[in-house]
């Protein structure tokens, strides 16, 4: 939103190179994973970082990464997700955000502490259905707004290099906003290079690490070039084209009405009607964000165990639940800025670890 239509172009560029990065992450997660005495498999950046750099430097980088991911995803990342759920539900159904926060804390607490595995398995089955429904809804909007699609695509490329025309201000400042927003939102969504998904890739059963690397690349492609692009086309074709509320740019009084939380709801509402559009996005987002909370909590838990042992899990869980609730109370911009800051801290040690094992990745490719 704050980067304008041009941010989508830079999101594509970041995702294109991110496909190579996430291939490396998945391959190294497979190559360096270890098996515990009880047969369970452990893997992730801390294992390939300490493989790349033996001794104190490797332990420091691994520890730095673990702390960063616990803060970035386990705490602040989940704040973003709960904030989005609370905001969209308040817009769609008029339910106060803090009530949604209480409900989320109860459900997540039961799952985190291992009380009800069935709820997690149900979510696992429902999410693909909701994703398909969201894509279908997006295609319906694009069919209705078909005459605006040429202008929509043209805006993406035009405002990638002339962002000041839609964002206001000078060229340099506007380009910085468009590029940085494209990079941050792309990174937040597909997680390529962050070091989060290797925890999951390490658990996969494949004949060789290369196979998992390809799966990881396909994941980034679908996430960014299919789902996110579809959502972007919906938003631009309904809000930024002729007659739309953002046709004059994201400047002035419109910034007080449309923000990150209700952007998609407003866009879908143009075709589905204000109420139905808000409800449609709120329900879809609930399942997407809720499943993300479960995954990110697990990634943080793995690194918490690495640093402090299994005895720390209860304390970690309780703190995570507090952050989930606080997310529904905090301002939208605050939680996004906090999340972006700690995401950047994750990338640094992860990227150094990937660079240190370049030869191993190249060997696997060949």
C-alpha positions in Angstrom: 0.0 0.0 0.0 2.6 2.6 1.1 4.8 1.5 -1.7 2.2 2.0 -4.4 1.6 -0.4 -7.4 5.3 -0.2 -8.3 6.2 -2.2 -5.1 4.8 -5.3 -6.8 7.5 -5.2 -9.5 10.2 -5.1 -6.8 8.5 -7.9 -5.0 8.8 -10.0 -8.1 12.5 -9.2 -8.4 13.1 -10.2 -4.8 11.1 -13.4 -5.2 13.0 -14.3 -8.4 16.3 -14.2 -6.6 14.7 -15.6 -3.5 13.9 -18.8 -5.3 17.7 -19.4 -5.5 18.1 -18.5 -1.8 15.3 -20.8 -0.6 16.7 -23.6 -2.7 20.0 -23.3 -0.8 18.2 -23.1 2.5 16.2 -26.3 1.8 19.3 -28.2 0.5 21.4 -27.3 3.5 18.6 -28.1 5.9 18.6 -31.6 4.5 22.4 -31.9 4.3 23.0 -30.8 7.9 20.0 -32.2 9.8 20.6 -34.5 12.7 18.7 -37.3 14.3 18.1 -37.4 18.1 18.3 -40.5 20.3 14.5 -40.8 20.2 14.6 -40.8 16.4 13.2 -37.3 15.9 14.9 -35.1 13.3 16.3 -31.7 14.0 17.4 -29.2 11.4 17.5 -25.6 10.4 19.9 -22.6 10.1 21.6 -23.2 13.5 22.8 -26.6 12.2 24.1 -25.4 8.8 25.6 -22.2 10.4 27.6 -24.3 12.9 28.6 -26.6 10.0 29.9 -23.7 7.9 31.7 -22.1 10.8 33.3 -24.3 13.4 34.1 -22.9 16.8 33.1 -19.7 18.7 32.1 -17.7 15.6 29.7 -20.4 14.4 28.1 -20.7 17.9 27.7 -16.9 18.1 26.0 -16.7 14.7 23.7 -19.6 15.5 22.8 -18.1 18.9 22.2 -14.7 17.3 19.9 -16.3 14.7 18.0 -18.3 17.3 17.3 -15.2 19.4 16.3 -13.2 16.3 13.8 -15.8 15.1 12.3 -16.2 18.5 11.7 -12.5 18.6 10.8 -12.0 14.9 8.4 -14.9 14.4 7.6 -16.4 17.8 6.7 -13.1 19.3 6.4 -10.1 17.0 5.5 -12.0 13.8 2.6 -13.6 15.6 1.6 -10.1 16.7 1.2 -9.1 13.1 -1.0 -12.1 12.4 -3.3 -11.6 15.4 -3.4 -7.9 14.6 -4.6 -8.6 11.0 -7.2 -11.1 12.3 -8.5 -8.7 14.9 -8.6 -5.7 12.6 -10.4 -7.5 9.7 -12.9 -9.2 12.0 -13.7 -5.8 13.7 -14.2 -4.3 10.2 -16.3 -7.2 8.9 -18.4 -8.2 12.0 -18.1 -5.3 14.4 -16.5 -7.6 17.1 -14.0 -5.6 19.2 -10.4 -6.7 18.3 -9.5 -7.5 21.9 -12.3 -10.1 22.1 -10.8 -11.8 19.0 -7.5 -11.7 20.9 -8.9 -13.5 23.8 -10.4 -16.2 21.6 -7.1 -16.6 19.7 -5.1 -16.9 23.0 -7.4 -19.7 24.2 -7.3 -21.7 21.0 -3.5 -21.2 20.5 -2.8 -22.0 24.1 -4.6 -25.3 23.9 -2.7 -26.2 20.7 0.7 -25.0 21.8 0.5 -27.0 25.1 -0.5 -30.1 23.1 -4.0 -30.5 24.5 -5.9 -30.8 21.2 -4.1 -32.0 18.1 -7.4 -32.5 16.3 -7.9 -28.7 15.9 -4.5 -28.3 14.3 -5.2 -31.1 11.9 -8.5 -29.6 11.0 -6.8 -26.3 10.3 -4.3 -28.1 8.1 -7.1 -29.5 6.0 -9.2 -26.3 5.8 -6.3 -23.9 4.8 -5.9 -25.3 1.3 -9.6 -25.1 0.7 -9.7 -21.5 1.9 -6.7 -20.7 -0.3 -8.5 -22.2 -3.3 -11.6 -20.1 -2.4 -9.6 -17.0 -2.0 -8.0 -17.5 -5.5 -11.4 -18.2 -7.0 -12.8 -15.0 -5.4 -9.8 -13.0 -6.8 -10.4 -14.4 -10.3 -14.1 -13.3 -10.1 -13.0 -9.8 -9.2 -10.5 -9.7 -12.1 -13.2 -11.0 -14.6 -15.5 -8.2 -13.4 -12.7 -5.6 -13.7 -11.3 -7.1 -16.9 -11.4 -3.8 -18.8 -9.0 -2.2 -16.1 -6.4 -5.0 -16.3 -4.2 -3.4 -19.1 -4.0 -0.2 -17.0 -3.4 -2.3 -13.9 -0.4 -4.1 -15.3 0.9 -0.8 -16.9 0.8 0.8 -13.4 3.0 -1.9 -11.9 5.8 -1.2 -14.3 5.3 2.5 -14.6 5.3 3.2 -10.9 8.2 0.9 -10.2 10.4 3.5 -11.9 8.2 6.6 -11.4 6.9 6.0 -7.9 6.8 9.7 -7.0 3.8 10.1 -9.4 1.7 8.0 -7.1 3.4 8.4 -3.7 4.2 12.1 -3.9 7.5 13.6 -2.7 10.9 13.4 -4.6 12.0 10.6 -6.9 14.7 9.2 -4.6 12.5 9.0 -1.5 9.6 7.5 -3.4 11.8 4.9 -5.1 13.2 4.0 -1.7 9.7 3.4 -0.3 8.5 1.4 -3.4 11.6 -0.8 -3.4 11.8 -1.3 0.3 8.1 -2.1 0.7 8.3 -4.6 -2.2 11.3 -6.3 -0.6 9.8 -6.3 2.9 6.4 -7.6 2.0 7.8 -10.2 -0.4 10.2 -11.4 2.3 7.4 -11.5 4.9 5.2 -13.6 2.7 7.5 -16.1 1.0 10.2 -16.1 3.7 13.0 -16.8 1.3 16.3 -16.0 3.0 14.8 -15.5 6.4 15.8 -18.9 7.7 12.3 -19.9 8.9 11.2 -22.5 6.4 14.4 -24.6 6.6 13.1 -26.0 9.9 10.2 -27.5 7.9 12.3 -28.5 4.9 14.7 -30.5 7.2 11.8 -32.8 8.2 10.9 -33.8 4.7 11.6 -37.4 3.4 13.1 -37.1 0.0 15.5 -39.2 -2.0 18.1 -36.4 -2.2 18.4 -32.8 -0.9 18.0 -31.4 -4.4 14.4 -32.6 -4.6 13.5 -30.6 -1.5 15.2 -27.6 -2.9 13.0 -27.7 -6.0 9.9 -28.0 -3.8 11.0 -25.0 -1.9 11.5 -23.0 -5.1 8.0 -23.9 -6.3 6.6 -22.8 -3.0 8.0 -19.3 -3.4 6.8 -19.2 -7.0 3.2 -20.0 -6.1 3.2 -17.7 -3.1 4.6 -14.6 -4.9 3.9 -15.0 -8.6 0.5 -16.5 -8.3 -1.3 -15.7 -5.0 0.3 -12.4 -4.1 0.2 -11.2 -7.7 -3.5 -12.1 -7.9 -4.2 -10.2 -4.7 -2.2 -7.2 -6.0 -4.1 -7.2 -9.3 -7.4 -7.2 -7.4 -6.3 -4.2 -5.2 -4.8 -2.1 -8.1 -7.7 -2.8 -10.5 -10.3 -1.8 -8.0 -8.7 1.0 -6.0 -6.0 2.6 -8.1 -7.7 2.6 -11.5 -10.0 5.4 -12.8 -12.6 6.3 -10.3 -10.9 4.3 -7.5 -10.2 5.9 -4.0 -6.5 5.6 -4.6 -6.5 6.8 -8.2 -4.8 10.0 -7.1 -2.2 8.2 -5.1 -1.9 7.1 -1.4 -1.7 10.7 -0.2 -3.9 13.1 1.7 -7.0 12.3 3.6 -7.3 8.8 2.0 -4.5 7.6 4.3 -6.9 8.0 7.2 -9.5 5.8 5.7 -7.6 3.0 3.9 -4.7 1.2 5.6 -2.9 -2.1 5.7 -5.6 -3.8 7.7 -8.6 -3.0 5.4 -7.0 -2.6 2.0 -8.0 -6.1 0.7 -11.4 -5.8 2.3 -12.0 -2.5 0.5 -10.8 -3.9 -2.8 -13.0 -7.1 -2.7 -15.9 -4.9 -1.5 -15.9 -3.0 -4.8 -17.2 -6.1 -6.6 -18.8 -8.2 -3.8 -20.3 -5.3 -1.9 -18.8 -3.7 1.2 -20.1 -6.1 3.8 -19.6 -9.4 1.8 -16.2 -8.3 0.7 -15.1 -7.5 4.2 -16.5 -10.9 5.5 -14.9 -12.9 2.7 -11.4 -11.5 3.3 -11.8 -11.7 7.1 -12.7 -15.4 7.1 -10.0 -16.3 4.5 -7.4 -14.3 6.4 -8.3 -16.0 9.7 -7.2 -19.4 8.4 -4.1 -18.1 6.7 -2.9 -16.1 9.6 -3.9 -18.7 12.2 -2.0 -21.5 10.4 1.0 -19.1 10.2 0.9 -18.5 13.9 1.0 -22.2 14.5 4.0 -22.7 12.2 6.0 -19.7 13.4 5.4 -20.7 17.0 6.9 -24.1 16.2 10.0 -22.5 14.5 10.5 -20.3 17.6 10.1 -23.3 19.9 12.7 -25.3 18.0 15.3 -22.5 18.5 14.2 -21.9 22.1 15.0 -25.6 22.7 18.3 -25.2 21.0 19.3 -22.3 23.3 17.8 -23.2 26.6 16.6 -26.8 26.4 13.1 -28.3 26.6 12.4 -26.9 30.1 12.0 -23.4 28.6 9.1 -24.3 26.4 6.3 -23.5 28.9 7.8 -20.0 29.6 8.2 -19.4 25.8 4.6 -20.5 25.2 3.2 -18.2 27.8 5.2 -15.2 26.5 4.1 -16.0 22.9 0.4 -16.0 24.0 0.9 -12.6 25.6 2.3 -11.2 22.4 -0.6 -12.7 20.4 -3.1 -10.9 22.6 -1.1 -7.6 22.5 -1.1 -7.8 18.7 -4.9 -7.2 18.7 -4.5 -4.1 20.9 -1.5 -2.5 19.2 -1.6 -0.1 16.2 -1.2 -1.7 12.8 1.9 0.3 11.8 3.7 -0.4 15.0 3.4 -4.2 14.8 4.6 -4.2 11.1 7.6 -2.0 11.9 8.6 -4.2 14.8 8.2 -7.4 12.7 10.2 -5.9 9.8 13.1 -4.9 12.1 13.5 -8.3 13.6 13.0 -10.1 10.2 16.1 -8.2 9.0 18.1 -9.4 12.0 17.2 -13.0 11.1 18.4 -12.6 7.6 22.0 -11.5 8.5 23.3 -14.7 10.2 21.3 -16.9 7.9 22.8 -15.3 4.8 26.3 -15.6 6.2 25.7 -19.3 6.8 24.4 -19.8 3.3 27.4 -18.0 1.9 29.8 -20.2 3.9 28.4 -23.4 2.4 28.2 -22.2 -1.2 30.3 -25.1 -2.4 28.0 -27.7 -0.9 25.0 -26.1 -2.6 26.7 -25.9 -6.0 27.8 -29.6 -5.6 24.1 -30.5 -4.9 22.9 -28.6 -8.0 25.4 -30.3 -10.2 
